[in-house]
Amino acid sequence: METTGLTRKISVGLMWCIFVYHFLYAIDFFSRIGLDIHPMPLNALCLLLTFGLVLVLGSAKGVRRKIPWYDLVMLLGMLLATLYIIIEEDSYLGRLGICVSTLEVVLGLIAILVTFEVTRRVSDLSYVIVGAVFVLYAAFGNYVPGFFRSSGSNFFELTGQIWLSNAGLLGNMSGVVLDYLFPFLLFTSILQHLGGALFLQRLAFRLFGRTQGSSAKVAIALNFFMAMINGSAVANVIMTTPLAGPKMVEQGYSKAYTGGLISVAATASQLTPPVMGLVAFVMADMLSIPYIKLCFFAMIPAFLYYFSLFLLCHMEAMLKKLGPVEMEAPPLGLIFKEGWPHLVGIGVLIVLLASGKFTARLSVVLACVTLVLFGVFQEQSRITRAKLMDITEDMASLMAAVAPICASAGIIVASIGLSSLDFKLSTELVSMVGEQLLPLLGIAAIVCLILGMGMPTLPAYILVVLIVTPGILKLGIAPLVLHMFVFYWGLAAMITPPVCGAVFVAAPMVGAGVWKVGGQAVRLGIATYIIPFIFVYRPALLLVEGSTLLEQITAIFIGIVATTGLCLGVGGYGLRKLAWAERVIAPIGACLLIFTSSWMLALGAGLLITVAICQVTKFVRARRNAQDITKPQIEWV
């Protein structure tokens, strides 16, 4: 941070306040001392501190020497709104969602406007515009003609639903910051600053540095390992591209291919347990299931995602005849000798989450304590005053960058509920296409892609879940399956042109055009578009409760075969190079395996078996020819 003077002191003070307050909440300090506080005042104080940091710095990580008067005014307004929520708790809890005085309306409008402004600074204007449109529609929907006409609402109803309800600005969406975001950000920050990132980097280099197409496989492994400490696609692109990108280009991969592969691998970080992206925390809250259960459900699809990437980069290496490239790393024994405290911390996190004996936030805090305690045995892993300050600064900055987005998501959720838009649109969609699952899933996928072009994954996910999925749920699809479907297609927007966040970051870092990198990302991320349909038609792929072991094994087997078939069509190499007809037949067969119809399964299996026979025949013929060439020739005299 490059701030100076009073601004520096205020920002550092706010960072420590953010750290201390959220840490006390994570260890259940308030309830342990007998303070029974409703979630709304707790969420309000969280937003006040994080918003305050943004307003002081000018952004989540701003550089500023003086605080403008208008930012001080907004900070004062947010302070007054928060004080009202804290002091008047007994007054409004009996009438949640209802404002009864002009003061409440004014304070609610101030909170809404400040939230939008802070969100604009940490995100972009498009998200704010979308949120504002929903608020205006909830207020003035009675002036909209035709199907979208709603009853509208006055300022008392509007601010009551958005500001003084569990579904609004201070509701469940903001609660995600307290319950999940802070502890996991703290864990990733501690792990990174105590040498965890270096340990995982060395491990990836050692495991895959001597394989065919090693640089690409190292890039995938790096993103997989970094996903354990960072559930952000953009952050992973920034962290892994300088490490793996130059090696990939040096080995013979094109710059566009390099950027595309890293973009897709980094996007997978948001669906990789145990530390998934922010959407996973929100999804767990919306579905009212433990976070660790959601990680369990996401395990097999995440495996298929990375499995497809490894297959595709291996196929590319075989086609280009790329051998391993020298990637320096210590011996495996030395890596584990120096990095075992990090493994212990990650192991404790997984065990505590899986046990279910502690809340998620307390489990993560105990894992953080483990990292610090065991770090004393290694000099590079010991906590110091400088590292503690860096950890606090990074954690607070990330909190300030994400908390406004969660708060704005709460505004959108409340506005949709107030206008009944979710019910109207879902009903209309079902009436348009009938009760046909595939068309409805296609509409949901397209909406996810369109919304994902202009917004972060979280708000796009929330909008589609609220607007599109109610109609699909009527067809008997389990809520978990449908939420995961929307989640995957929201991630697909990160790599799908024209607006694709991960690609936009990767392209300039590798020195290639956005469209070229985006094209490669779509090709390499083909599994992202297909896996969601597999687990909709075969929910056992998510290992959901109620599915039998046989169903789960069958679903996993079909998922692996279908993913392999897609990769054969995209990558163009199996045991030998595929002919154009094989490249067409393989993905068609893979897609047919998605459906449960017997004739589709038989046809899809037949097509893939045909490709397999062709590949085996080519392989045997090539081996026989090679043996004939090397066989000694007998000369007859």
ROVEXLUM-899252 format. One line per 10 residues: number of its first residue (from 1); their letters; for each residue x, y, z of C-alpha. Coordinates in steps of 0.2 Angstrom, whole numbers, plus 2048, in hexadecimal, padded with zeros to 3 digits. Layout:
# ROVEXLUM-899252
NUM) A) X/Y/Z  ...
END
This chain:
# ROVEXLUM-899252
1) METTGLTRKI) 800/800/800  807/811/7FB  7FB/81C/805  803/829/811  7FF/834/820  7EE/833/828  7E6/829/819  7F3/81C/81D  7F0/81B/82F  7DD/81A/82C
11) SVGLMWCIFV) 7DE/80C/81F  7EA/802/82A  7DE/805/839  7CF/7FF/82F  7D9/7F0/829  7DD/7EA/83A  7CB/7EE/83F  7C5/7E2/831  7D1/7D5/836  7CD/7D5/849
21) YHFLYAIDFF) 7BA/7D7/847  7B9/7C9/83A  7C5/7BE/844  7BA/7C0/854  7AB/7BB/84B  7B3/7AC/843  7B7/7A5/854  7A6/7A9/85A  7AC/7B5/867  79C/7BF/868
31) SRIGLDIHPM) 791/7B0/86C  79E/7A9/878  79D/7B9/883  78A/7B9/883  786/7C5/875  777/7BF/86B  779/7CA/85C  76E/7C9/84C  777/7C6/83C  771/7D7/834
41) PLNALCLLLT) 77B/7E2/840  78A/7D6/83E  789/7D8/82B  787/7EB/82C  797/7ED/836  7A0/7E2/82A  79A/7ED/81B  79E/7FD/825  7B0/7F7/827  7B3/7F1/816
51) FGLVLVLGSA) 7AA/7FF/80D  7B4/80B/818  7C4/804/812  7BF/806/800  7B9/818/803  7C9/81C/80C  7D5/815/7FE  7CA/819/7F0  7C9/807/7EB  7CD/7F6/7F2
61) KGVRRKIPWY) 7E0/7F9/7F0  7E0/80B/7EC  7EF/817/7EE  7E9/828/7F5  7F0/835/801  7E0/83F/804  7CE/83A/807  7C2/844/7FC  7B3/84C/805  7A6/842/7FB
71) DLVMLLGMLL) 7AE/832/801  7AD/838/813  79B/83C/811  797/82B/80A  7A1/823/819  797/82E/825  787/828/81D  78C/816/81E  791/819/830  780/820/835
81) ATLYIIIEED) 777/812/82C  781/805/835  77F/80D/846  76C/80D/843  76C/7FA/83F  777/7F7/84F  76E/802/85B  75C/7FF/855  75D/7EC/854  74E/7E9/85F
91) SYLGRLGICV) 744/7F5/855  744/7EE/844  747/7DB/847  735/7D9/84A  730/7E0/839  73E/7DB/82E  73C/7E1/81C  731/7F0/821  736/802/824  72B/80D/82F
101) STLEVVLGLI) 733/81E/82F  73B/82A/823  74C/829/82C  74C/816/828  749/81A/816  756/827/815  763/81C/81D  75E/80D/812  760/817/802  771/81E/808
111) AILVTFEVTR) 777/80C/80C  771/806/7FA  779/815/7F1  78A/813/7FB  78A/800/7F7  788/803/7E4  796/810/7E4  7A2/806/7EE  79E/7F7/7E3  7A1/801/7D3
121) RVSDLSYVIV) 7B3/805/7DA  7B7/7F3/7DE  7AE/7EB/7CF  7A8/7F4/7C0  799/7FF/7BA  790/7F1/7B1  78C/7E8/7C1  786/7F8/7CA  77B/7FC/7BB  773/7EA/7BC
131) GAVFVLYAAF) 770/7ED/7CE  768/7FE/7CC  75D/7F7/7BE  756/7EA/7CA  753/7F7/7D8  74A/803/7CC  740/7F5/7C5  73A/7F0/7D6  735/802/7DA  72D/807/7C9
141) GNYVPGFFRS) 728/7F6/7C2  716/7FC/7C1  71B/808/7B3  723/7FA/7A8  717/7F4/79B  713/7E2/796  718/7D2/79E  726/7DA/7A9  719/7E6/7B1  71A/7E4/7C4
151) SGSNFFELTG) 711/7EC/7D3  71F/7F8/7D7  723/7FE/7E9  725/80E/7F2  735/813/7FB  730/80C/80C  72D/7FA/804  73D/7FC/7F9  749/801/807  741/7F5/813
161) QIWLSNAGLL) 743/7E6/808  755/7EA/803  75C/7F2/813  752/7EA/821  750/7D8/81C  75A/7C8/81D  759/7C7/80A  760/7D8/806  770/7E3/808  773/7DD/81A
171) GNMSGVVLDY) 76D/7CB/817  774/7BA/812  77F/7C0/804  788/7CC/810  789/7BE/81D  793/7B4/811  7A1/7C0/813  7A1/7BD/826  79E/7AB/826  7A9/7A5/817
181) LFPFLLFTSI) 7B3/7B3/80E  7BD/7B9/81D  7C3/7A8/824  7C8/7A1/813  7D1/7B1/80D  7DA/7B1/81E  7DF/79F/81B  7E5/7A2/809  7EE/7B2/80E  7F8/7A9/81C
191) LQHLGGALFL) 7FC/79A/811  802/7A5/803  80D/7B1/80E  814/7A2/818  81B/79A/808  80C/78F/803  80C/796/7F1  81E/792/7EF  81C/781/7F6  80E/77D/7EA
201) QRLAFRLFGR) 817/784/7DB  826/779/7DF  81B/76A/7E1  813/76D/7D0  824/76F/7C7  82A/75F/7CF  81B/755/7CB  819/75A/7B9  829/762/7B4  830/752/7AB
211) TQGSSAKVAI) 820/74D/7A2  81C/74F/78F  815/761/78D  81B/764/79F  819/777/79F  806/776/79B  803/769/7A8  80D/773/7B5  802/782/7B1  7F2/777/7B4
221) ALNFFMAMIN) 7F9/770/7C4  7FE/781/7CA  7ED/787/7C8  7E6/778/7D1  7F1/77A/7DF  7EF/78D/7E0  7DC/789/7E1  7DF/782/7F2  7E4/794/7F8  7DB/79F/7EC
231) GSAVANVIMT) 7CA/79D/7E4  7CB/7AB/7D8  7CE/7A8/7C5  7D6/7B9/7C2  7E1/7B8/7D1  7E7/7A7/7CB  7EB/7AD/7B9  7F5/7BB/7C1  7FF/7AF/7CC  802/7A1/7C0
241) TPLAGPKMVE) 805/7A9/7AF  816/7B0/7B3  81B/79F/7BA  815/794/7AD  811/79F/79E  823/7A2/798  828/78F/799  819/78A/78F  81D/797/781  830/791/782
251) QGYSKAYTGG) 82A/77F/780  820/782/770  80F/786/775  808/796/76D  804/7A5/777  7F2/7A4/774  7F2/792/779  7FC/797/789  7F0/7A4/78E  7E0/79A/78A
261) LISVAATASQ) 7E6/78B/794  7EB/796/7A4  7DA/79F/7A3  7D1/78E/7A3  7DB/786/7B1  7DA/796/7BB  7C7/797/7B9  7C6/785/7C0  7CD/78C/7D0  7BB/792/7D5
271) LTPPVMGLVA) 7B4/780/7D5  7C3/777/7DD  7C1/771/7EF  7C5/775/7FD  7C6/787/7F9  7BA/78B/7EC  7B5/79D/7E6  7A9/7A9/7EE  79A/7A2/7E4  79C/791/7ED
281) FVMADMLSIP) 79A/79A/7FE  78A/7A2/7F8  783/792/7F0  786/789/800  77C/796/809  76E/797/7FD  76C/784/7FD  76E/783/810  77B/776/80F  78C/775/818
291) YIKLCFFAMI) 79A/77C/80D  7A4/76C/80F  796/762/807  796/76E/7F8  7A9/76B/7F6  7A5/758/7F6  797/75A/7E9  7A3/764/7DE  7B2/758/7DF  7AE/74D/7D0
301) PAFLYYFSLF) 7AA/75B/7C4  7BA/764/7C9  7C4/754/7C5  7BC/752/7B4  7C0/765/7B1  7D2/762/7B4  7D3/751/7AC  7CD/759/79C  7DA/766/79D  7E8/75A/7A0
311) LLCHMEAMLK) 7E2/74F/791  7E1/75E/785  7F3/765/78A  7FA/753/788  7F2/752/777  7F9/762/772  80A/75D/777  809/74C/76E  803/755/75E  811/762/75F
321) KLGPVEMEAP) 81E/755/766  822/75F/775  82D/757/781  830/75D/793  838/76D/797  844/770/7A5  83B/777/7B4  846/779/7C3  83F/773/7D4  847/76B/7E3
331) PLGLIFKEGW) 845/758/7E6  834/752/7EC  83B/74E/7FD  842/75F/800  832/767/7FA  828/75D/807  835/760/814  834/773/812  821/774/80F  819/767/81B
341) PHLVGIGVLI) 812/775/826  807/77A/817  801/769/814  7FD/767/827  7F2/777/826  7E9/772/816  7E6/761/81E  7DF/768/82E  7D4/773/824  7CC/765/81A
351) VLLASGKFTA) 7CB/759/829  7C2/767/834  7B6/76C/826  7B2/759/822  7AF/756/835  7A0/762/836  7A4/765/848  7A8/777/846  7A1/785/83C  7AA/788/82B
361) RLSVVLACVT) 7B2/798/831  7B8/791/842  7C0/782/838  7C9/78E/82C  7D0/798/83B  7D6/789/844  7DF/784/833  7E7/795/833  7ED/793/845  7F4/782/840
371) LVLFGVFQEQ) 7FE/78A/831  805/798/83D  80A/78B/84B  812/77E/840  81A/78C/835  826/78F/844  82F/77F/83F  835/786/82E  83E/797/82D  835/79D/81D
381) SRITRAKLMD) 824/798/824  825/7A2/835  819/7B0/838  821/7C1/83A  81B/7D2/83D  81E/7D7/82B  815/7C7/824  806/7CB/830  804/7DC/82A  805/7D6/818
391) ITEDMASLMA) 7F8/7C8/81C  7EC/7D5/824  7EE/7E1/815  7EB/7D4/808  7DC/7CC/811  7D4/7DD/815  7D6/7E3/803  7CE/7D3/7FC  7C0/7D5/809  7BD/7E7/803
401) AVAPICASAG) 7BD/7E1/7F1  7B0/7D3/7F3  7A5/7D9/801  79C/7E7/7F7  799/7DB/7E9  790/7CF/7F6  786/7DE/7FC  781/7E3/7EB  77B/7D1/7E8  770/7D3/7F7
411) IIVASIGLSS) 768/7E2/7F0  765/7D9/7DF  75D/7CA/7E8  752/7D5/7F3  74C/7DF/7E3  748/7CF/7D9  73E/7C9/7E8  735/7D9/7EA  730/7DA/7D8  72C/7C7/7D6
421) LDFKLSTELV) 737/7C7/7C6  73D/7B6/7CA  72C/7AE/7CA  726/7B8/7BA  735/7B3/7B0  736/7A1/7B5  724/79F/7B1  726/7A7/7A0  735/79C/79B  72B/78C/79F
431) SMVGEQLLPL) 71C/792/795  728/797/786  731/786/785  726/77B/78E  72C/76F/79C  73B/769/791  74B/768/79B  758/76A/78E  751/77B/787  750/782/798
441) LGIAAIVCLI) 761/77D/79C  767/785/78C  75E/795/791  766/795/7A2  777/792/79A  775/7A1/78E  76F/7AC/79C  77E/7A8/7A6  78A/7AC/798  782/7BC/794
451) LGMGMPTLPA) 782/7C2/7A6  793/7BC/7A9  79A/7C7/79C  796/7D6/7A5  796/7D1/7B7  7A1/7C7/7C4  79C/7B4/7C6  793/7B7/7D6  785/7C3/7D0  783/7BA/7C0
461) YILVVLIVTP) 780/7AA/7CA  774/7B2/7D5  76A/7BA/7C7  768/7AA/7BD  764/7A0/7CD  756/7AC/7D2  74F/7AF/7C0  751/79F/7B6  753/790/7C2  741/791/7CA
471) GILKLGIAPL) 739/78B/7BA  746/77D/7B8  744/777/7C9  732/774/7C5  738/766/7BA  73F/75C/7C9  751/761/7C8  75A/761/7D9  75E/773/7DF  770/76E/7E2
481) VLHMFVFYWG) 772/768/7D0  76A/777/7C8  775/783/7D3  785/77A/7CD  77F/77B/7BB  77D/78E/7BD  78E/78F/7C6  797/786/7B8  790/790/7AA  794/7A0/7B4
491) LAAMITPPVC) 7A6/79A/7B4  7A5/797/7A2  7A2/7AA/79F  7B3/7AD/7A6  7BB/7A4/797  7AE/7A8/789  7B0/7B7/77E  7AC/7C5/77B  7AD/7CA/78E  7B7/7BD/797
501) GAVFVAAPMV) 7C0/7C2/7A7  7CD/7B5/7A9  7D2/7B7/796  7D3/7CA/797  7E0/7C8/7A5  7EA/7BA/79D  7EB/7C1/78B  7F6/7D0/78E  801/7C6/79A  805/7B9/78D
511) GAGVWKVGGQ) 806/7C6/77F  7F7/7BF/774  7E7/7C7/76E  7D7/7C5/779  7CD/7BC/76B  7DB/7AF/767  7DD/7AB/77A  7CA/7AB/77C  7C9/79F/76D  7D5/793/775
521) AVRLGIATYI) 7CD/795/786  7BC/78F/77F  7C4/781/776  7CE/77B/785  7C0/77E/791  7B4/774/788  7B0/769/797  7A9/779/7A0  79B/779/794  797/766/794
531) IPFIFVYRPA) 79A/760/7A6  78A/76A/7AD  77F/761/7A1  786/750/7A7  782/753/7B9  771/75A/7B5  76C/74A/7AC  777/73F/7B8  776/747/7C9  780/739/7D0
541) LLLVEGSTLL) 790/741/7C9  78E/74E/7D7  78E/73F/7E4  77D/746/7EA  774/73E/7F8  768/731/7F3  772/72B/7E4  778/719/7E5  78B/714/7E4  787/70B/7D3
551) EQITAIFIGI) 77F/71B/7CC  78E/726/7D2  79B/71A/7CA  791/71A/7BA  78F/72D/7BA  7A2/72F/7BD  7A7/722/7B0  79B/72A/7A3  7A2/73B/7A8  7B4/736/7A5
561) VATTGLCLGV) 7B0/72D/794  7A6/73C/78E  7B4/748/793  7C1/73E/78A  7B6/73E/77B  7B4/750/77B  7C7/752/77D  7CA/746/76E  7C0/751/763  7C8/762/769
571) GGYGLRKLAW) 7DA/75C/76C  7DB/750/75C  7E6/743/764  7E3/733/76C  7EF/724/76A  7F3/72C/759  7ED/73C/750  7DA/73C/74D  7D3/73D/73B  7C6/74B/738
581) AERVIAPIGA) 7B8/73E/739  7BE/738/749  7BF/74A/750  7AC/74C/74B  7A6/73B/751  7AF/73C/762  7A6/74B/76A  795/746/763  797/736/76C  79C/73F/77B
591) CLLIFTSSWM) 78D/74A/77B  781/73C/778  787/733/788  781/742/792  76F/73C/790  767/72E/799  75D/727/78A  762/715/786  764/718/773  76E/728/775
601) LALGAGLLIT) 77A/71F/781  77C/711/775  77F/71C/766  78B/727/770  795/718/776  795/710/765  79D/720/75D  7AA/721/76B  7AE/70F/769  7B0/711/756
611) VAICQVTKFV) 7BD/71F/75A  7C6/714/766  7C7/706/75A  7CE/712/74D  7DB/718/759  7E0/707/75F  7E2/701/74D  7ED/710/748  7F7/70D/758  7FA/6FB/754
621) RARRNAQDIT) 7FE/6FE/742  80A/70C/746  813/700/753  814/6F2/746  81B/6FE/739  828/704/746  82D/6F2/74A  82E/6EE/737  83A/6FC/735  845/6F8/743
631) KPQIEWV) 845/6E5/740  856/6DF/739  856/6DB/727  85D/6CA/721  867/6CA/711  866/6BA/706  875/6B6/6FC
END
